[in-house]
Amino acid sequence: MKNIALTFCMILGFTLVQAQENDSIQIRKIFDEALTQGQAYENLRYLCKNVGDRLSGSAGAKKAVRWSVAKMESYGFDEVWLEPTMVPKWDRGKKEKCEILPEGTNLEALALGFSVGTDGPLEAEVVQFSTMQALRDAPEESLKGKICFLDQAMNAKLIDTFSAYGGCSGARVRGPSIAAEKGAVGFVMRSLGLRADDFPHTGVMYYAKGGDSIPAFALSTNAAHELTKQIEKRGVVSIRMEASCKNYPDVESNNVVCQMNGTEFPDQIITVGGHLDSWDVGEGAHDDGAGIMHSLEVLRIFKSLGIKPRYSIRCVFFMNEENGTRGAKAHAKASAERGDKHVAAMESDRGGFSPRGFTVDGQSPVIEYLSQWKPLLEPYNLHFIRKGYGGTDIRPLKEFGNPPLIGFVPDSQRYFDVHHTANDVFENVNRRELELGAASMASLIYLIDKYGVPEELKN
Amino acid sequence: MKNIALTFCMILGFTLVQAQENDSIQIRKIFDEALTQGQAYENLRYLCKNVGDRLSGSAGAKKAVRWSVAKMESYGFDEVWLEPTMVPKWDRGKKEKCEILPEGTNLEALALGFSVGTDGPLEAEVVQFSTMQALRDAPEESLKGKICFLDQAMNAKLIDTFSAYGGCSGARVRGPSIAAEKGAVGFVMRSLGLRADDFPHTGVMYYAKGGDSIPAFALSTNAAHELTKQIEKRGVVSIRMEASCKNYPDVESNNVVCQMNGTEFPDQIITVGGHLDSWDVGEGAHDDGAGIMHSLEVLRIFKSLGIKPRYSIRCVFFMNEENGTRGAKAHAKASAERGDKHVAAMESDRGGFSPRGFTVDGQSPVIEYLSQWKPLLEPYNLHFIRKGYGGTDIRPLKEFGNPPLIGFVPDSQRYFDVHHTANDVFENVNRRELELGAASMASLIYLIDKYGVPEELKN
């Protein structure tokens, strides 16, 4: 009996070592394919240079959908389809102007998404706040007839720049409404970026229901600095804002989806995705051109290496992540209607920088389970699989049996130099960094597909 | 007795936890200082924009030495001194020309360091080799009157780009001599870079003693591709090379050194350093402006935080790393004359990119000892302290009792886009990435200074 047990253990041990060796070889092949035959970079070049910016509801977004369908079809995956969704439509209109009065010193500015226009020049004195809390604490009516200047800097001490962004993005989303409540007629804010430069960062903003809609701009960090300097010097400073942006009725749009059907469990889905829409400045290269090219490349690598997945591997180009997440909701609804079961989902929406690891929105046992593969991934500088955020677009899939929602984490240091700016262009993406991201994602997806995710760990 | 032992263990345990907490707080302060009060970036801007390129023996190198002394003195460290060394002097002369005949298609090229000039246009047929081994295997006299074209690409599959570089740099250093041995009259090679672009990469080359000195160029990767295309199309292709570079007698130069004297062991040294010289194109921003600013910032951070080191912390700006390592040798000699004891040495010469970890040239026990601090460093994305290369400039310190030679390792993906090219400029350095590098080095130096390196682990 002892001998049988020993033999059994030896066979099991041998099998495990063998499996790990095979996995290690397969992962090496995945990286080789991405680094020497990768198509993510040229696909991204095309999207950036021939489609360009693609805010939901824009002509660019329509063109991006058409390109995506054609590209996915060209790869010959099992299925390609569109998922319809209504999306908001907002248009920036003419380039906005912002200047210090009376001499007209220019302040580089971008209207925030959904901002109303100014209906001609809007001139008023500015009142500066250095934090969102200070604005909240301002007395009622204290901003009557004034322009609120929210000069809140991102916290440079945080190593993860997304944490610094998270601590400030509420100021952009809700700041204008709070200023309006206190009587402000306009709102300008310091851009959410860590660098001193001339590129203002736009981003979504929502007016409170029943509140006043006041024009809202982001100033470049240099412009915010200039305005602060003038306030320090003169005490009272007035500025002129001018923008012709406008909101329109919702329009029809689409998520674009492709799939390799599973050989064993075709109705059970492993999703990878990013978002197809971008802001209307720059080219949406890192945000989130990189993420969709990563995701598409996962399937292309599988196909090219002859990997036949056991589960269906689905790649989703989500529409409207930036201002509404309607695509994410539409995808969850469509998935429910199809009766899909979800094994796991992975999102890439943190740029095309050098890979660091993965964060997982899921129960501890499932994270521990995924972490068993760390030794296979460490040779590729993937040093963690830990609890954290999954992604905005895959979040609604949580209700489908709580699959692990995995966020791909590249290095974050440069992301907020380009995020939502005219600077988010193809030239700022490095080919190898992008390719390594795709290979990192493909490797973890490969392991999840091969070994599955035990149901009992999910809840 | 049992109670006493228990109490002792509890006190020891408490003390250890306490020490680790204190260390964690101190490291947090080091990062805060670097990220909010850091001077590495502005120092680098000054060096790049006001001194610029600084090849050993050039006017730029002289200016760089003067700037370094003044800057170190401005910080008020305990000592600042110069270490004299003779260095080679080579001058590129006029911008070199390289073109395909007869139509004159331009090939972007840079002469390699120490290359002789062409003495007017040099025209000959090219013979292409795709590996250094193929060139070695070519029959004697087979290149008679020809220009050797060594078209060896770096291996894109290697995750660490320095490994890919290491596999090819011998082709640059010795390729021209081997070609000359077989009768070649000129040498051109594909640049050592991973990207397809128009920036040729220069670098050092040595002629074999007693062999012929033939003009040697690096072509940009795009130019190498163009030349290959023409060879494929036409079979026989001739090119014209023209350069006026020249070697001169050695000249006097210096390492620049500053030191905070140790409170307990002033004659025992912990060295940090990088190299002050650069190639003569670009601004030596990543190579190795970043490294010297990292090193200087270690001492500045210590001083600013009031850290009084137990050992002497020495910062060395080495001269002549690029073409001769005379500064490294001179430093070791000077150190021997002073009778210094070396606790550890750390070098930064892999660019100012996002930190990854440390590699250590040393015995396994000492590496294991240093690795005990990994938990303190991981929150800062420093994921490894492992066996590996220390650095070219600190290498001669090995003979001083085998101190651990530590290489700071930032992310390597973008390094060979700029290395030894006109593209190695300040604008390609990210402020936060640079600052994080300085803080990473300062943190490990802080721990080494606090706990020392036990002698018995070194050998």
Contacts between the chains, C-beta under 8 A, distances in Angstrom:
chain1	res1	chain2	res2	distance
A	31	B	157	7.1
A	31	B	159	7.2
A	32	B	157	5.1
A	35	B	156	4.9
A	35	B	157	5.5
A	36	B	156	5.6
A	36	B	157	6.4
A	156	B	35	4.9
A	156	B	36	5.6
A	156	B	432	7.5
A	157	B	31	7.1
A	157	B	32	5.1
A	157	B	35	5.5
A	157	B	36	6.4
A	159	B	31	7.2
A	159	B	379	6.9
A	159	B	380	5.7
A	159	B	381	6.5
A	159	B	436	7.4
A	161	B	432	7.7
A	194	B	432	6.4
A	195	B	431	6.6
A	354	B	354	7.0
A	354	B	411	4.8
A	354	B	413	5.1
A	356	B	381	6.8
A	379	B	159	6.9
A	380	B	159	5.7
A	381	B	159	6.5
A	381	B	356	6.7
A	381	B	383	7.9
A	381	B	411	7.8
A	383	B	381	7.9
A	383	B	383	3.9
A	383	B	384	7.8
A	384	B	383	7.9
A	411	B	354	4.8
A	411	B	381	7.8
A	411	B	411	6.5
A	413	B	354	5.1
A	413	B	430	6.1
A	413	B	432	4.7
A	413	B	433	5.1
A	413	B	436	7.0
A	414	B	430	5.5
A	414	B	432	7.8
A	414	B	433	7.4
A	417	B	430	7.2
A	430	B	413	6.1
A	430	B	414	5.5
A	430	B	417	7.2
A	431	B	195	6.5
A	432	B	156	7.6
A	432	B	161	7.7
A	432	B	194	6.4
A	432	B	413	4.7
A	432	B	414	7.8
A	433	B	413	5.1
A	433	B	414	7.3
A	436	B	159	7.4
A	436	B	413	7.0
